[in-house]
């Protein structure tokens, strides 16, 4: 069983297509929509946590790509800019998944992109704009 957080970018011609339904029905995958922005006549964006067997996951991704969907891991899109971060910790209590934490020994903020769901709460609250989302 594999579970991955991915970002789907799809062209406007696909926004009215049952892409996620087909992942469930044809490839026996389960999903959790973490974020979605789907508007008719515009590009769509979905952040999904997709789970299933490794083989079915790979087949589902190949299906999406064959339809023209651009897929990338969520960890490529949420970035902590080390040069901008002052380790103030303002972002830590707002993070619902505990992806941001303060190391008690060093008092530095750490970021675990595997826990991140791209809610963007840290982006809005960060005074130095060290958290960046590149969708």
C-alpha positions in Angstrom: 0.0 0.0 0.0 1.4 3.4 -0.9 0.1 6.9 -0.1 1.4 10.0 -1.7 0.5 13.7 -1.8 0.5 15.0 -5.3 -0.5 18.1 -7.2 -2.5 17.8 -10.3 -2.6 20.7 -12.9 -5.1 20.0 -15.6 -6.1 22.1 -18.7 -9.5 23.7 -18.9 -10.7 21.0 -21.3 -10.6 18.5 -18.5 -12.3 20.4 -15.7 -15.7 18.8 -16.4 -14.3 15.3 -16.7 -14.6 12.7 -13.9 -10.8 12.2 -13.4 -10.9 11.4 -9.7 -13.9 9.1 -10.1 -12.0 7.1 -12.6 -9.0 6.8 -10.2 -11.4 5.2 -7.7 -13.4 3.0 -10.1 -10.8 1.9 -12.6 -7.7 1.8 -10.4 -9.1 1.0 -6.9 -7.4 4.1 -5.4 -8.7 6.1 -2.5 -8.2 9.9 -2.2 -8.4 12.8 0.1 -8.7 16.2 -1.6 -6.5 18.6 0.4 -7.0 21.6 -1.8 -8.8 22.3 -5.1 -9.3 25.1 -7.4 -11.4 24.1 -10.4 -13.1 26.8 -12.5 -14.7 26.2 -15.9 -12.7 27.6 -18.9 -9.5 27.8 -16.7 -6.8 25.5 -15.6 -7.6 23.3 -12.6 -5.5 22.5 -9.6 -6.0 19.8 -7.1 -3.8 18.7 -4.2 -4.6 15.0 -3.4 -3.5 12.4 -1.0 -3.8 9.3 -3.2 -3.6 5.8 -1.7 -3.6 2.3 -3.1 -1.4 -0.5 -4.2 1.9 0.6 -5.8 0.9 -1.0 -9.2 -2.5 0.7 -9.2 -1.0 4.0 -8.1 1.4 3.9 -11.0 -1.4 2.9 -13.5 -3.6 5.8 -12.2 -0.8 8.3 -12.6 -0.1 7.0 -16.1 -3.8 7.4 -16.9 -3.8 11.0 -15.7 -0.7 11.9 -17.7 -2.2 10.3 -20.8 -5.2 12.7 -20.4 -2.9 15.7 -20.3 -2.7 16.2 -16.5 0.6 17.5 -15.1 1.5 15.7 -11.9 4.2 16.5 -9.3 4.8 15.7 -5.7 3.5 18.2 -3.2 6.9 18.5 -1.6 8.1 20.3 -4.8 5.6 23.0 -4.3 5.9 24.0 -0.6 9.3 25.4 0.2 10.8 27.0 3.3 13.3 29.6 2.2 16.1 29.2 4.6 17.6 32.6 3.7 14.4 34.5 4.6 13.5 32.5 7.7 14.5 34.2 11.1 13.2 31.2 13.1 10.7 33.4 14.9 8.3 30.5 15.2 5.1 32.4 14.4 4.2 29.6 11.8 4.5 26.7 14.3 1.3 27.0 16.3 -0.8 27.7 13.1 0.3 24.5 11.3 -2.5 22.0 11.6 -0.4 19.0 10.7 2.7 19.8 12.7 4.8 20.1 9.6 6.5 23.1 11.2 8.2 22.6 14.6 10.8 24.2 16.8 13.8 22.1 17.7 14.1 22.4 21.4 17.9 22.0 21.4 18.6 24.6 18.7 15.5 26.8 18.8 15.4 26.6 15.0 12.2 26.0 13.0 12.2 22.8 11.0 9.9 21.9 8.1 8.7 18.3 7.3 7.3 18.6 3.8 5.9 15.0 4.1 3.4 16.2 6.7 2.5 19.4 4.8 -1.0 19.6 3.2 -0.4 23.0 1.4 -3.1 24.8 3.4 -1.0 27.9 3.1 -1.7 29.2 6.6 2.0 29.5 7.3 2.4 31.6 4.1 -0.1 34.1 5.2 1.2 34.4 8.7 5.0 34.4 8.1 6.3 38.0 8.6 9.4 37.4 6.4 7.6 35.4 3.7 9.9 32.5 4.2 7.2 29.9 3.4 6.5 29.8 -0.3 4.0 27.8 -2.4 4.8 27.4 -6.1 1.6 25.9 -7.7 
